[in-house]
Each structure stands twice: as C-alpha cells, then as structure tokens.
Amino acid sequence: MPKVTFSRKNTSFYRALQSSVDQYFSENNIKKNGNWKLYLKTAVLIPSAIFLYLLLLTVPMSILPGIALSALLGFVLASIGFNIMHDACHGSYSSKKWVNDLLGLTLNALGGNAFIWKFKHNIVHHTYTNVDGVDDDIAKSPLMRQCHTQTWVPAHRFQHFYVFLVYGISSFAWIFLMDFNKYFKQKVFTTPLQKMDRNEHIIFWVSKVLYAIFYIGVPVYLVGWQAWAIGFTFMHITMGLTLAVVFQLAHVVEHTEFEFAGTEPLQIENEWAVHQIRTTANFARGNKIVSWFVGGLNYQVEHHLFPKISHIHYPAISHIVKATCEEYNLPYHEFSTMSGALASHVRMMKELGKQPAAVLV
C-alpha cells in the first residue's frame, strides 16, 4: 500500500466544526445514534423485503408482474443497505455494539460480507477518499476511468454510454467475484485486509452458503430455473444500479478533487477533514423522499466528516457544516437535485473518456 499522510499543520477547521456539532447535540439533548425515525425505516424495509420474497415464490404470476416485483425487491434491498446496514456497520445505528453488529449482518443477507465491507469502506474509503491507488471505490479498471491519473484505453471513449450497464452488473460482481477475491487474497485493492478471526471466517462461508440456498436453491425448486433466472437478474440489476449510482454521485462528479498515490509517499497538503470536503459532494438535500430511501447518503459531506453520527441527523447538521465551510472559505459541493448530480456524473465520465493530449498520435 502506498504511504499516504495528511497535513497536521492546521486543523482549526475540523476542531471548530466538531465543537459546533457537539454543541448542537448537547443543547438539544439528542443522541448521535439512530432514533425512532430509523427504527421505523427498519420496521418498514425488512418486512417489505420478506413479503416481496415470499410473494414471488408462492403466488403464480405472469412474466411482467414477476419482473416488476423482482426489480422492486432489488430496490428495497438496496434501501436496506443504505438505511440499516450502512448505519449499523459504521456503529451509528445504536449505542449498543451488539445491535450494530447484528444489523450490520443485513449486508450478508444481501449477499455481501460485513467484515470485508467495514474494512474496505470504513477504513480505506473513508480515510483515503478519492486517492487513486488506494481507494478501492475508484480502483482502476479497463472498463472505467474515474479520474485523470488513471490509464486511458480506447474503450473509455464510450464509457458515459455503457457505464450504467456496468453499474447494473456491479452487485453480481461484488457478491460472486470481488468478495471472494478480497477474501482469498486478503487484500482490498492495495491495502492488506485486517486479519479475520475464526468466527469471521465461519460467518463468511455460512452466509455465502445461506445466500445460495435462499436466493438460488429455494427459488429454483419452487418456481423453476427460467423464472428464477429472470427474477434474479432483474433483482440484481436494480440493486446494483441503485447502489452504484448513489455512491458514484458522492465522489465522481464535477468539482470534486482527486489525489494520486504512486510508489513514492504522498503527503496531502490538507488536514483529513478538508480533504473530505474537497473530495465529496451532496445532492438533493431538500428532497425528503430521496433522503428517506437513500439513507441520508445524499448528505455525503456530512457523512464523511461524521461517519459515527446516524444519517437521521444529517439534515440538521448540514446547515452547521455548510456555514463552517463558508467561514473557512472551503467549498461545499452540492447539487440541488439528484438529476443534476446524475447529469454531472455523466459529463465527468464523458470528459474522462476523452483521449489525453499526452498520448495523442
């Protein structure tokens, strides 16, 4: 792993911001973890997923309703990931560790692995956001070029057209390929994976087997190979597309910044919190429907600065964060609508798909 460090010469921004946010919670006598709003989401989303799953397996239906309900199940599963798993794996769902650990396993029910995800996301991505060469979320790929320091290949000319097809198959790749790749290599991109104890190895294999039983074996037995294959495909396309788009709108949009970590040690000139501000963007802050379904991940700036605060509180503290950014003359990247952020992402992927001048023949 390339050595990357952040400047500690001036940390006044984050100290001031932390003080203001702590004051908000103290004055309003509010806990930083989830509250009834998050518990209500849990009570709606998990039973909804179970209901759709059972409906698809027990009620005879024609192909179009089956596709529609399978896609809806994929969307609900993505929302479980955004709302429940994400807070739990960050330790912000509850003040009780066992509750966070238990609900973090909803990721395993989606086909992933909570242990690997926590290391990949909480440690690597949240520390080295948009650092090419370290951040696995923008790892170089022959299909996608996500920042200017990555190698260009001719296929990238068309990436703004096919990128959503890649997003659509991303959950297939995540569950059936990338998890196993990280598990056997014991590495997340360039960073050695934290050592797994015996229990984590058991959880990894048991949950993968249970996933195969409940998402493949049982459906095939009850509805047949053809109906299962169609439903499973549309469920995953919807889930993968939803997950990928929401996370991409946080960092791979216009105005967000990137760093490159090569063979030499990289000293980033800003403190860690300023780096988060410069590499992250919000979208649709005023849209309560979007905020509800994406688990507050449209408040990515606030999330990256305060990952251990539940997303339920992000709308309130976003005003504090934005005001503090203005006070310290720092950018506060945001798009007023989700469609605006999506358009920015497409424009950026199109720009990154152009052949760099340095390699023009």
PEVENWO-V732270 format. One record per run of one state. SS is the DSSP state (helix for helix, strand for strand, loop for the rest). FROM is the first residue (numbers start at 0). LEN is the number of residues. If there is no record, write none. Layout:
[[SS & FROM & LEN] [SS & FROM & LEN]]
This chain:
[[loop & 0 & 3] [strand & 3 & 3] [loop & 6 & 5] [helix & 11 & 16] [loop & 27 & 8] [helix & 35 & 23] [loop & 58 & 4] [helix & 62 & 27] [loop & 89 & 7] [helix & 96 & 8] [loop & 104 & 1] [helix & 105 & 4] [loop & 109 & 4] [helix & 113 & 14] [loop & 127 & 3] [strand & 130 & 2] [loop & 132 & 3] [helix & 135 & 3] [loop & 138 & 15] [helix & 153 & 15] [loop & 168 & 1] [helix & 169 & 16] [loop & 185 & 1] [strand & 186 & 2] [loop & 188 & 2] [strand & 190 & 2] [loop & 192 & 5] [helix & 197 & 26] [loop & 223 & 1] [helix & 224 & 27] [loop & 251 & 7] [strand & 258 & 2] [loop & 260 & 5] [strand & 265 & 3] [loop & 268 & 3] [helix & 271 & 8] [loop & 279 & 2] [strand & 281 & 2] [loop & 283 & 4] [helix & 287 & 6] [loop & 293 & 6] [helix & 299 & 6] [loop & 305 & 5] [helix & 310 & 17] [loop & 327 & 6] [strand & 333 & 2] [loop & 335 & 2] [helix & 337 & 15] [loop & 352 & 4] [helix & 356 & 3] [loop & 359 & 2]]
